[in-house]
Amino acid sequence: MIRASSDGAREPASIYDFAIAGLASVAAGCTTLDEALRARLAETAVLRRGETFARAFARYLERPLESDYPLVALSLEFGLTPIEMLSVRLAAAVEDDVVAGHLISHLQQPLHESRPTIGLLAHAFGKDVPLASHALGQGVAVRAGILRLSADAVPLPERRVEVPLPTALALLGALVPWPGTSALEGEAALGLGATNEARARALGERLAAGGATGIVLVVRSGDAREARVAARRVCEAAHKTPLLVASGETTGLAPWLFLADRLPVFDLAPAPGERKSVPAIEAYEGPAIVLAGPDGDVEAGERLVLDWRIEIPAVQERAQLWYGALGDEALADRLAAEHRYSAAHIATLAARARAEAEAPLAYADVRRIARRGDALGIGTDGEVIADDVGDEALVVPAGLRDELETLVARCRGRERFADSLGPSIRARYRPAVRALFVGPSGTGKTLAAAWLATRLGMPLCRVDLAAVTSKYVGETEKNLARLFERAEESEVVLLFDEADALFGKRTDIHDANDRFANAQTNYLLQRLESYAGITVLTSNGRGRFDAAFTRRFDAILTFPAPAPELRRALWTTHLGDAHDATDEQLERLSRGADLCGGQIRNAVLRAAVGAERERRRIAFADVLGGVAVEYRKLGRPLPDDLRLAEGV
């Protein structure tokens, strides 16, 4: 442990030897030391002839051993004084060296403490320091959390000193996690798209630059996995290892971050209208990263906040991601052109397609998994409707059919339209489509939404209003924000059935309930404006919506009650071939029963039940019985010409 100098004097092998030598000067009057402890003290004659302890220590620091580099670097970073360096080293030693603890315990009789007190450290290392106890007890090492003082209500010299265990072990060359932190997990193979990857590198290089002190980077994404991967990419470019800090207790974390060369990451995810503060780390002046969703604000005091929203990759970048995941160039190009998925969702769909489908993969395999919607993570806020609704199942007037086909074309080309249009369009263009389906109940509005999703190859997510609405202030907005985030990342058709319950007119404010209802409507208006996906709202009446809201729709389609010709088609498509009704009977039914499609569906199902019980085909009388039930629901009598038919 001891090395000889050129004049024969022994030199210490480490800062620890200097700390033990300092204790030797305290031990002169101690009568309880055994021979082993006295021998340990005798090993550490560290002074050359005529040299002071302070001068010898300064000389050693000019050429320290490699094992002391962590403490020397920590001292330079935080500006520790020599007395603090020696105190830190001795306090860290007791976590590893039982002899050090025994020695300190003997020297502090009658306290019987194996951790050093301020008084012992001041006596051992601060003979030349004015008011050494106060200089140590209120110095940089304590303020930065490198040293911790006990909370005992005793005079300062009697307060115990310790180094947080993770910091102590880091100084000794062993790295253990800081409590309340963990490695930032992320899928290394997950790509973000060329544009996002380049942005991550640029941000990482900025954080690594000398002028990055205090920068807080907010990474925004609706997909938590994507945000974590993006944070990891930034840290890679900054040549740092990310550390997810989950605990609110950060006292003493800064020294450990320096020793471990970690960059703190906080998962805050503020809700709509919510403002969250970045937890302060005492004495830490480096950059930090915050993971957040698209909504809410992040504040960081006087520190500079950079806001980065991870974008949905462009078509060419999506094609590269699909090709990397599936290895089929033609399939990758088609999927990229037809579906606006985030990088994370592409990775999820590709993995599920590889696991479930037989090779070689086809477009239908990926489409089937995407339409199924089980990779959306929507949770209980929405119901995924994956049923295919073909052209023959949707019976609507010819004019409405044309409008629906136009809506399909609008949805398919929503990314390309702005490229060839003028600057006023491009300035604020978002690839969003918002449609309102208006008409009486049962006229096919929800069925048309399912048909639209089928034509686009997307899952239809019907929003569960009971799940997203809450009596607590702000909770509805939080639930909707989560829903919009996941829907935007995964590309779904969002369906708000009977949407006037959420998107109704703003009212005059008479009490607190009116104010909160208006605030909720305002949030929905703004969020729907910024949402980059496809949204369909249905309502029985257009007049129930706020005027400022209706102007935001790309299409407002009216679903009228069906005329006799359309009712005939509805009866035919619902009954199929398993019936014995004649064309004349169906014609009579179509003209006499002014029912909508939903009511016709109910009547046919009731007729089918009666026929099934008797193991026969559906008869016209069964159908009339179903029609009679629907009229009773409406509180109306069955029309005379139908009541007299077939004895009904």
KEZATOR-748236 format. One record per residue (C-alpha): x negated, y negated, z; residue number from 1; residue in three letters. Coordinates in steps of 0.5 Angstrom, whole numbers. Last residue first. Layout:
BEGIN
ATOM    east   north      up     n   res
ATOM       X       Y       Z   NUM   ala
...
***
This chain:
BEGIN
ATOM    east   north      up     n   res
ATOM     205      20     -77   648   val
ATOM     209      24     -81   647   gly
ATOM     205      25     -87   646   glu
ATOM     206      18     -89   645   ala
ATOM     211      14     -85   644   leu
ATOM     206      10     -80   643   arg
ATOM     201       9     -86   642   leu
ATOM     207       5     -90   641   asp
ATOM     209       1     -84   640   asp
ATOM     202      -1     -82   639   pro
ATOM     200       2     -75   638   leu
ATOM     201      -3     -69   637   pro
ATOM     196      -8     -66   636   arg
ATOM     193      -8     -60   635   gly
ATOM     186      -7     -63   634   leu
ATOM     184      -1     -59   633   lys
ATOM     191       2     -62   632   arg
ATOM     189       0     -69   631   tyr
ATOM     183       4     -68   630   glu
ATOM     187      10     -65   629   val
ATOM     192      10     -71   628   ala
ATOM     186      10     -76   627   val
ATOM     184      16     -73   626   gly
ATOM     190      20     -73   625   gly
ATOM     191      17     -81   624   leu
ATOM     184      21     -82   623   val
ATOM     187      27     -79   622   asp
ATOM     193      27     -83   621   ala
ATOM     189      26     -89   620   phe
ATOM     186      33     -88   619   ala
ATOM     179      34     -85   618   ile
ATOM     176      41     -87   617   arg
ATOM     178      47     -82   616   arg
ATOM     175      51     -76   615   arg
ATOM     181      48     -72   614   glu
ATOM     177      45     -67   613   arg
ATOM     172      42     -72   612   glu
ATOM     178      39     -76   611   ala
ATOM     180      35     -70   610   gly
ATOM     173      33     -69   609   val
ATOM     172      31     -76   608   ala
ATOM     178      26     -75   607   ala
ATOM     175      23     -69   606   arg
ATOM     169      22     -73   605   leu
ATOM     172      19     -79   604   val
ATOM     176      14     -75   603   ala
ATOM     170      11     -71   602   asn
ATOM     166      10     -78   601   arg
ATOM     172       7     -81   600   ile
ATOM     172       2     -75   599   gln
ATOM     165       1     -76   598   gly
ATOM     166      -1     -83   597   gly
ATOM     171      -6     -82   596   cys
ATOM     179      -4     -82   595   leu
ATOM     185      -7     -86   594   asp
ATOM     189      -1     -87   593   ala
ATOM     194      -1     -92   592   gly
ATOM     189      -2     -98   591   arg
ATOM     184       3     -97   590   ser
ATOM     189       8     -94   589   leu
ATOM     193       8    -100   588   arg
ATOM     187       9    -104   587   glu
ATOM     184      14    -100   586   leu
ATOM     191      18    -101   585   gln
ATOM     191      17    -108   584   glu
ATOM     184      20    -109   583   asp
ATOM     186      26    -105   582   thr
ATOM     184      27     -98   581   ala
ATOM     182      35     -97   580   asp
ATOM     175      33     -93   579   his
ATOM     168      35     -93   578   ala
ATOM     166      32     -99   577   asp
ATOM     163      25     -96   576   gly
ATOM     168      22     -91   575   leu
ATOM     163      16     -89   574   his
ATOM     161      14     -96   573   thr
ATOM     168      15     -99   572   thr
ATOM     172      11     -93   571   trp
ATOM     167       6     -94   570   leu
ATOM     167       5    -102   569   ala
ATOM     175       5    -101   568   arg
ATOM     174      -1     -96   567   arg
ATOM     170      -4    -101   566   leu
ATOM     175      -4    -106   565   glu
ATOM     180      -6    -101   564   pro
ATOM     176     -12     -98   563   ala
ATOM     171     -12     -93   562   pro
ATOM     171     -17     -87   561   ala
ATOM     165     -21     -89   560   pro
ATOM     158     -20     -87   559   phe
ATOM     155     -27     -88   558   thr
ATOM     147     -28     -89   557   leu
ATOM     143     -33     -86   556   ile
ATOM     136     -33     -89   555   ala
ATOM     129     -37     -88   554   asp
ATOM     132     -39     -81   553   phe
ATOM     129     -45     -77   552   arg
ATOM     135     -49     -79   551   arg
ATOM     139     -45     -75   550   thr
ATOM     135     -47     -68   549   phe
ATOM     136     -54     -68   548   ala
ATOM     143     -53     -69   547   ala
ATOM     144     -49     -63   546   asp
ATOM     148     -43     -64   545   phe
ATOM     155     -41     -63   544   arg
ATOM     157     -44     -69   543   gly
ATOM     154     -38     -73   542   arg
ATOM     160     -33     -71   541   gly
ATOM     160     -26     -69   540   asn
ATOM     152     -25     -68   539   ser
ATOM     146     -22     -71   538   thr
ATOM     139     -24     -71   537   leu
ATOM     134     -21     -75   536   val
ATOM     126     -22     -74   535   thr
ATOM     120     -21     -78   534   ile
ATOM     113     -22     -75   533   gly
ATOM     109     -28     -75   532   ala
ATOM     112     -31     -68   531   tyr
ATOM     110     -38     -67   530   ser
ATOM     117     -41     -69   529   glu
ATOM     121     -35     -65   528   leu
ATOM     116     -37     -59   527   arg
ATOM     118     -45     -60   526   gln
ATOM     126     -43     -60   525   leu
ATOM     126     -38     -55   524   leu
ATOM     122     -43     -50   523   tyr
ATOM     127     -48     -51   522   asn
ATOM     133     -43     -50   521   thr
ATOM     130     -41     -43   520   gln
ATOM     129     -48     -41   519   ala
ATOM     136     -50     -43   518   asn
ATOM     138     -44     -39   517   ala
ATOM     134     -46     -33   516   phe
ATOM     137     -53     -33   515   arg
ATOM     144     -51     -34   514   asp
ATOM     143     -46     -28   513   asn
ATOM     140     -52     -24   512   ala
ATOM     146     -56     -24   511   asp
ATOM     150     -61     -29   510   his
ATOM     145     -61     -35   509   ile
ATOM     149     -62     -42   508   asp
ATOM     148     -55     -46   507   thr
ATOM     143     -52     -50   506   arg
ATOM     147     -47     -55   505   lys
ATOM     146     -40     -55   504   gly
ATOM     140     -36     -57   503   phe
ATOM     140     -31     -51   502   leu
ATOM     147     -29     -51   501   ala
ATOM     148     -32     -58   500   asp
ATOM     144     -26     -60   499   ala
ATOM     149     -21     -61   498   glu
ATOM     144     -16     -63   497   asp
ATOM     137     -18     -63   496   phe
ATOM     133     -14     -68   495   leu
ATOM     125     -14     -68   494   leu
ATOM     123     -11     -75   493   val
ATOM     116      -8     -73   492   val
ATOM     109     -10     -75   491   glu
ATOM     105      -7     -69   490   ser
ATOM     101     -13     -67   489   glu
ATOM     107     -18     -67   488   glu
ATOM     112     -13     -64   487   ala
ATOM     107     -12     -58   486   arg
ATOM     106     -20     -57   485   glu
ATOM     113     -21     -58   484   phe
ATOM     116     -16     -53   483   leu
ATOM     111     -19     -48   482   arg
ATOM     113     -26     -49   481   ala
ATOM     120     -24     -48   480   leu
ATOM     119     -20     -41   479   asn
ATOM     115     -27     -39   478   lys
ATOM     120     -31     -41   477   glu
ATOM     126     -27     -38   476   thr
ATOM     122     -27     -31   475   glu
ATOM     121     -35     -31   474   gly
ATOM     126     -36     -26   473   val
ATOM     129     -30     -23   472   tyr
ATOM     136     -28     -26   471   lys
ATOM     133     -23     -31   470   ser
ATOM     134     -22     -38   469   thr
ATOM     129     -17     -42   468   val
ATOM     132     -11     -40   467   ala
ATOM     139     -13     -40   466   ala
ATOM     138     -16     -47   465   leu
ATOM     135      -9     -50   464   asp
ATOM     132     -12     -56   463   val
ATOM     133      -7     -62   462   arg
ATOM     126      -5     -65   461   cys
ATOM     126      -3     -72   460   leu
ATOM     120       1     -74   459   pro
ATOM     117      -1     -81   458   met
ATOM     117       2     -88   457   gly
ATOM     120      -4     -91   456   leu
ATOM     126      -1     -94   455   arg
ATOM     127       3     -88   454   thr
ATOM     127      -4     -84   453   ala
ATOM     132      -7     -88   452   leu
ATOM     136      -1     -88   451   trp
ATOM     136      -1     -80   450   ala
ATOM     138      -9     -81   449   ala
ATOM     143      -7     -85   448   ala
ATOM     146      -2     -81   447   leu
ATOM     146      -7     -75   446   thr
ATOM     150     -12     -79   445   lys
ATOM     155      -7     -82   444   gly
ATOM     162     -11     -82   443   thr
ATOM     163      -7     -75   442   gly
ATOM     164     -14     -71   441   ser
ATOM     166     -20     -75   440   pro
ATOM     160     -23     -79   439   gly
ATOM     153     -27     -78   438   val
ATOM     147     -24     -80   437   phe
ATOM     141     -29     -78   436   leu
ATOM     134     -28     -82   435   ala
ATOM     127     -30     -79   434   arg
ATOM     121     -28     -84   433   val
ATOM     114     -30     -81   432   ala
ATOM     108     -30     -85   431   pro
ATOM     106     -37     -82   430   arg
ATOM     105     -43     -86   429   tyr
ATOM     104     -50     -83   428   arg
ATOM      99     -54     -88   427   ala
ATOM     100     -49     -94   426   arg
ATOM     107     -51     -95   425   ile
ATOM     105     -58     -95   424   ser
ATOM      99     -57     -99   423   pro
ATOM     103     -54    -105   422   gly
ATOM     104     -46    -107   421   leu
ATOM     100     -41    -110   420   ser
ATOM      97     -38    -104   419   asp
ATOM     103     -40     -99   418   ala
ATOM     107     -34    -102   417   phe
ATOM     102     -28    -101   416   arg
ATOM     103     -26     -94   415   glu
ATOM     110     -26     -94   414   arg
ATOM     111     -22    -100   413   gly
ATOM     114     -16     -97   412   arg
ATOM     119     -20     -93   411   cys
ATOM     121     -25     -98   410   arg
ATOM     122     -19    -103   409   ala
ATOM     127     -15     -98   408   val
ATOM     130     -22     -96   407   leu
ATOM     132     -22    -104   406   thr
ATOM     134     -15    -104   405   glu
ATOM     139     -17     -98   404   leu
ATOM     142     -23    -102   403   glu
ATOM     143     -19    -108   402   asp
ATOM     147     -14    -103   401   arg
ATOM     151     -20    -100   400   leu
ATOM     153     -22    -107   399   gly
ATOM     155     -14    -109   398   ala
ATOM     159     -13    -103   397   pro
ATOM     157      -9     -98   396   val
ATOM     156      -1     -97   395   val
ATOM     150       1     -94   394   leu
ATOM     149       9     -94   393   ala
ATOM     148       9    -101   392   glu
ATOM     142       5    -101   391   asp
ATOM     138       9     -95   390   gly
ATOM     138       8     -88   389   val
ATOM     132      12     -85   388   asp
ATOM     133      13     -77   387   asp
ATOM     127      10     -73   386   ala
ATOM     131       6     -68   385   ile
ATOM     126       4     -63   384   val
ATOM     130       1     -57   383   glu
ATOM     127      -5     -53   382   gly
ATOM     124      -8     -47   381   asp
ATOM     123      -1     -44   380   thr
ATOM     117       0     -47   379   gly
ATOM     115      -4     -53   378   ile
ATOM     108       0     -53   377   gly
ATOM     108       1     -60   376   leu
ATOM     105       8     -62   375   ala
ATOM     112      11     -61   374   asp
ATOM     115       7     -67   373   gly
ATOM     117      13     -71   372   arg
ATOM     117       9     -77   371   arg
ATOM     109       8     -76   370   ala
ATOM     109      16     -76   369   ile
ATOM     113      17     -82   368   arg
ATOM     109      11     -86   367   arg
ATOM     103      15     -84   366   val
ATOM     105      21     -87   365   asp
ATOM     109      19     -93   364   ala
ATOM     102      15     -95   363   tyr
ATOM      99      22     -96   362   ala
ATOM      94      25     -91   361   leu
ATOM      90      31     -95   360   pro
ATOM      90      34     -90   359   ala
ATOM      96      36     -85   358   glu
ATOM      99      31     -81   357   ala
ATOM      99      31     -73   356   glu
ATOM      92      29     -71   355   ala
ATOM      90      25     -77   354   arg
ATOM      96      21     -77   353   ala
ATOM      96      20     -70   352   arg
ATOM      88      17     -71   351   ala
ATOM      90      13     -77   350   ala
ATOM      96      10     -73   349   leu
ATOM      92       8     -67   348   thr
ATOM      86       5     -71   347   ala
ATOM      91       1     -75   346   ile
ATOM      95      -1     -69   345   his
ATOM      88      -4     -66   344   ala
ATOM      86      -8     -72   343   ala
ATOM      93     -11     -73   342   ser
ATOM      98      -9     -78   341   tyr
ATOM     101     -13     -83   340   arg
ATOM     103      -7     -88   339   his
ATOM     105      -7     -95   338   glu
ATOM      98      -9     -98   337   ala
ATOM      94      -6     -93   336   ala
ATOM      97       1     -93   335   leu
ATOM      97       1    -101   334   arg
ATOM      89      -1    -101   333   asp
ATOM      88       5     -95   332   ala
ATOM      91      10     -99   331   leu
ATOM      88       8    -105   330   ala
ATOM      81       8    -102   329   glu
ATOM      82      15     -98   328   asp
ATOM      77      15     -92   327   gly
ATOM      82      15     -87   326   leu
ATOM      79      11     -81   325   ala
ATOM      74       7     -85   324   gly
ATOM      79       6     -91   323   tyr
ATOM      84       3     -86   322   trp
ATOM      79      -2     -83   321   leu
ATOM      77      -4     -90   320   gln
ATOM      84      -4     -93   319   ala
ATOM      85      -9     -87   318   arg
ATOM      80     -13     -88   317   glu
ATOM      82     -14     -96   316   gln
ATOM      89     -16     -93   315   val
ATOM      87     -21     -88   314   ala
ATOM      86     -18     -81   313   pro
ATOM      91     -20     -76   312   ile
ATOM      88     -26     -72   311   glu
ATOM      84     -26     -65   310   ile
ATOM      86     -32     -62   309   arg
ATOM      80     -36     -59   308   trp
ATOM      80     -41     -54   307   asp
ATOM      74     -45     -52   306   leu
ATOM      74     -48     -45   305   val
ATOM      69     -53     -42   304   leu
ATOM      68     -53     -35   303   arg
ATOM      70     -59     -31   302   glu
ATOM      76     -55     -28   301   gly
ATOM      77     -48     -31   300   ala
ATOM      84     -48     -33   299   glu
ATOM      88     -42     -37   298   val
ATOM      94     -44     -40   297   asp
ATOM     100     -39     -42   296   gly
ATOM     102     -35     -48   295   asp
ATOM      98     -31     -53   294   pro
ATOM      95     -26     -48   293   gly
ATOM      89     -27     -44   292   ala
ATOM      82     -24     -43   291   leu
ATOM      78     -29     -40   290   val
ATOM      70     -29     -41   289   ile
ATOM      65     -33     -37   288   ala
ATOM      59     -37     -38   287   pro
ATOM      53     -38     -33   286   gly
ATOM      53     -43     -27   285   glu
ATOM      54     -38     -22   284   tyr
ATOM      53     -42     -15   283   ala
ATOM      60     -40     -12   282   glu
ATOM      64     -36     -17   281   ile
ATOM      70     -39     -18   280   ala
ATOM      76     -35     -20   279   pro
ATOM      79     -38     -27   278   val
ATOM      85     -42     -26   277   ser
ATOM      92     -39     -28   276   lys
ATOM      97     -44     -32   275   arg
ATOM     104     -41     -33   274   glu
ATOM     109     -43     -38   273   gly
ATOM     109     -37     -42   272   pro
ATOM     106     -32     -37   271   ala
ATOM      98     -32     -36   270   pro
ATOM      94     -26     -38   269   ala
ATOM      88     -26     -32   268   leu
ATOM      84     -21     -34   267   asp
ATOM      77     -24     -32   266   phe
ATOM      70     -22     -35   265   val
ATOM      64     -24     -32   264   pro
ATOM      57     -23     -36   263   leu
ATOM      52     -18     -33   262   arg
ATOM      44     -18     -32   261   asp
ATOM      44     -14     -26   260   ala
ATOM      40     -19     -22   259   leu
ATOM      44     -25     -25   258   phe
ATOM      50     -22     -23   257   leu
ATOM      48     -20     -16   256   trp
ATOM      46     -27     -15   255   pro
ATOM      53     -29     -17   254   ala
ATOM      57     -24     -13   253   leu
ATOM      55     -27      -6   252   gly
ATOM      63     -29      -5   251   thr
ATOM      67     -27     -11   250   thr
ATOM      73     -24      -7   249   glu
ATOM      79     -24     -12   248   gly
ATOM      78     -17     -14   247   ser
ATOM      78     -15     -21   246   ala
ATOM      72     -17     -24   245   val
ATOM      71     -14     -31   244   leu
ATOM      63     -14     -32   243   leu
ATOM      61     -15     -39   242   pro
ATOM      53     -13     -41   241   thr
ATOM      50     -19     -44   240   lys
ATOM      45     -19     -50   239   his
ATOM      50     -25     -53   238   ala
ATOM      52     -22     -59   237   ala
ATOM      53     -15     -55   236   glu
ATOM      57     -20     -50   235   cys
ATOM      62     -23     -56   234   val
ATOM      63     -15     -58   233   arg
ATOM      65     -13     -51   232   arg
ATOM      70     -19     -51   231   ala
ATOM      73     -17     -58   230   ala
ATOM      73     -10     -55   229   val
ATOM      77     -12     -49   228   arg
ATOM      82     -16     -53   227   ala
ATOM      83     -11     -58   226   glu
ATOM      85      -6     -52   225   arg
ATOM      90     -11     -49   224   ala
ATOM      94     -12     -55   223   asp
ATOM      97     -19     -56   222   gly
ATOM      91     -22     -56   221   ser
ATOM      87     -28     -54   220   arg
ATOM      80     -29     -52   219   val
ATOM      79     -35     -47   218   val
ATOM      71     -37     -47   217   leu
ATOM      69     -40     -41   216   val
ATOM      63     -45     -42   215   ile
ATOM      59     -46     -35   214   gly
ATOM      52     -46     -38   213   thr
ATOM      52     -45     -46   212   ala
ATOM      47     -50     -47   211   gly
ATOM      41     -45     -47   210   gly
ATOM      44     -41     -52   209   ala
ATOM      47     -34     -50   208   ala
ATOM      54     -36     -50   207   leu
ATOM      54     -39     -57   206   arg
ATOM      51     -33     -60   205   glu
ATOM      56     -29     -57   204   gly
ATOM      61     -34     -60   203   leu
ATOM      58     -33     -67   202   ala
ATOM      58     -26     -66   201   arg
ATOM      65     -26     -64   200   ala
ATOM      67     -30     -70   199   arg
ATOM      64     -26     -75   198   ala
ATOM      67     -19     -72   197   glu
ATOM      74     -23     -73   196   asn
ATOM      73     -25     -80   195   thr
ATOM      70     -18     -82   194   ala
ATOM      76     -14     -78   193   gly
ATOM      76     -12     -71   192   leu
ATOM      74      -5     -71   191   gly
ATOM      75       0     -66   190   leu
ATOM      69       5     -66   189   ala
ATOM      67       2     -59   188   ala
ATOM      73       3     -56   187   glu
ATOM      73      -1     -50   186   gly
ATOM      72      -1     -42   185   glu
ATOM      69      -7     -39   184   leu
ATOM      65      -4     -33   183   ala
ATOM      68      -5     -26   182   ser
ATOM      69     -10     -21   181   thr
ATOM      72     -10     -14   180   gly
ATOM      66      -8     -10   179   pro
ATOM      60     -10     -14   178   trp
ATOM      57      -3     -18   177   pro
ATOM      51       0     -16   176   val
ATOM      44      -2     -19   175   leu
ATOM      38       1     -16   174   ala
ATOM      31      -3     -16   173   gly
ATOM      30      -5      -9   172   leu
ATOM      33     -12     -11   171   leu
ATOM      39      -9     -14   170   ala
ATOM      40      -5      -8   169   leu
ATOM      40     -11      -3   168   ala
ATOM      45     -14      -8   167   thr
ATOM      49      -8      -8   166   pro
ATOM      49      -8       0   165   leu
ATOM      50     -15       1   164   pro
ATOM      44     -18       4   163   val
ATOM      45     -19      12   162   glu
ATOM      43     -24      17   161   val
ATOM      46     -24      25   160   arg
ATOM      48     -30      28   159   arg
ATOM      43     -31      35   158   glu
ATOM      39     -37      32   157   pro
ATOM      46     -40      30   156   leu
ATOM      49     -40      37   155   pro
ATOM      55     -35      38   154   val
ATOM      62     -34      35   153   ala
ATOM      60     -28      31   152   asp
ATOM      62     -29      24   151   ala
ATOM      55     -26      22   150   ser
ATOM      51     -29      16   149   leu
ATOM      51     -27       9   148   arg
ATOM      44     -28       5   147   leu
ATOM      44     -28      -2   146   ile
ATOM      51     -31      -2   145   gly
ATOM      49     -37      -6   144   ala
ATOM      50     -42       0   143   arg
ATOM      46     -37       5   142   val
ATOM      40     -37       0   141   ala
ATOM      41     -44      -1   140   val
ATOM      40     -46       6   139   gly
ATOM      45     -47      12   138   gln
ATOM      42     -42      16   137   gly
ATOM      35     -42      14   136   leu
ATOM      34     -49      14   135   ala
ATOM      38     -49      21   134   his
ATOM      34     -44      24   133   ser
ATOM      27     -47      21   132   ala
ATOM      28     -54      24   131   leu
ATOM      22     -56      21   130   pro
ATOM      18     -51      17   129   val
ATOM      11     -49      19   128   asp
ATOM      13     -44      24   127   lys
ATOM      18     -41      19   126   gly
ATOM      17     -34      17   125   phe
ATOM      17     -30      24   124   ala
ATOM      20     -35      29   123   his
ATOM      25     -37      23   122   ala
ATOM      27     -30      22   121   leu
ATOM      28     -28      29   120   leu
ATOM      32     -34      31   119   gly
ATOM      37     -33      24   118   ile
ATOM      38     -26      27   117   thr
ATOM      35     -19      23   116   pro
ATOM      39     -13      23   115   arg
ATOM      38      -7      27   114   ser
ATOM      41     -11      33   113   glu
ATOM      40      -8      40   112   his
ATOM      41     -15      43   111   leu
ATOM      36     -14      49   110   pro
ATOM      31     -14      45   109   gln
ATOM      31     -17      38   108   gln
ATOM      24     -15      37   107   leu
ATOM      26      -7      39   106   his
ATOM      32      -8      34   105   ser
ATOM      27     -11      28   104   ile
ATOM      22      -5      29   103   leu
ATOM      28       0      29   102   his
ATOM      31      -3      23   101   gly
ATOM      24      -3      19   100   ala
ATOM      23       4      20    99   val
ATOM      30       6      18    98   val
ATOM      28       3      11    97   asp
ATOM      33       3       5    96   asp
ATOM      38      -2       8    95   glu
ATOM      34      -5      13    94   val
ATOM      29      -7       7    93   ala
ATOM      34     -12       4    92   ala
ATOM      34     -16      11    91   ala
ATOM      27     -16      10    90   leu
ATOM      26     -18       3    89   arg
ATOM      32     -24       4    88   val
ATOM      28     -27      10    87   ser
ATOM      22     -27       6    86   leu
ATOM      25     -30       0    85   met
ATOM      29     -35       5    84   glu
ATOM      22     -37       8    83   ile
ATOM      19     -38       2    82   pro
ATOM      24     -43      -1    81   thr
ATOM      29     -40      -6    80   leu
ATOM      31     -45     -12    79   gly
ATOM      37     -40     -15    78   phe
ATOM      34     -38     -21    77   glu
ATOM      26     -38     -19    76   leu
ATOM      28     -34     -12    75   ser
ATOM      32     -29     -16    74   leu
ATOM      26     -28     -21    73   ala
ATOM      21     -27     -15    72   val
ATOM      26     -22     -12    71   leu
ATOM      27     -18     -19    70   pro
ATOM      19     -19     -20    69   tyr
ATOM      17     -16     -13    68   asp
ATOM      16      -9     -16    67   ser
ATOM      12     -11     -22    66   glu
ATOM       7     -14     -17    65   leu
ATOM       6     -21     -16    64   pro
ATOM       1     -26     -19    63   arg
ATOM       2     -33     -17    62   glu
ATOM       6     -31     -11    61   leu
ATOM       1     -28      -8    60   tyr
ATOM      -3     -34      -7    59   arg
ATOM       3     -38      -4    58   ala
ATOM       4     -32       1    57   phe
ATOM      -3     -33       3    56   ala
ATOM      -3     -41       3    55   arg
ATOM       4     -40       8    54   ala
ATOM       0     -35      12    53   phe
ATOM      -6     -40      13    52   thr
ATOM     -13     -38      11    51   glu
ATOM     -19     -39      15    50   gly
ATOM     -21     -32      13    49   arg
ATOM     -17     -28       9    48   arg
ATOM     -10     -27      11    47   leu
ATOM      -6     -21      10    46   val
ATOM      -7     -16      16    45   ala
ATOM      -1     -11      15    44   thr
ATOM      -3      -5      17    43   glu
ATOM      -3      -7      24    42   ala
ATOM       5      -8      24    41   leu
ATOM       6       0      22    40   arg
ATOM       1       2      27    39   ala
ATOM       5      -2      32    38   arg
ATOM      11       2      30    37   leu
ATOM       8       8      30    36   ala
ATOM       5       7      37    35   glu
ATOM      12       5      40    34   asp
ATOM      14      -2      41    33   leu
ATOM      18      -3      48    32   thr
ATOM      13      -8      51    31   thr
ATOM      14     -14      46    30   cys
ATOM       9     -20      47    29   gly
ATOM       5     -20      41    28   ala
ATOM      11     -17      37    27   ala
ATOM      13     -24      34    26   val
ATOM       6     -25      30    25   ser
ATOM       7     -18      27    24   ala
ATOM      14     -20      25    23   leu
ATOM      11     -24      20    22   gly
ATOM       6     -19      17    21   ala
ATOM      12     -14      16    20   ile
ATOM      15     -20      12    19   ala
ATOM       8     -21       8    18   phe
ATOM       8     -13       7    17   asp
ATOM      15     -13       4    16   tyr
ATOM      13     -19      -1    15   ile
ATOM       9     -13      -4    14   ser
ATOM       2     -10      -4    13   ala
ATOM      -1     -14       1    12   pro
ATOM      -9     -16       1    11   glu
ATOM     -14     -13       5    10   arg
ATOM     -21     -17       6     9   ala
ATOM     -27     -14       3     8   gly
ATOM     -29     -21      -1     7   asp
ATOM     -27     -18      -8     6   ser
ATOM     -20     -17      -5     5   ser
ATOM     -18     -10      -3     4   ala
ATOM     -11      -7      -4     3   arg
ATOM      -6      -5       1     2   ile
ATOM       0       0       0     1   met
***
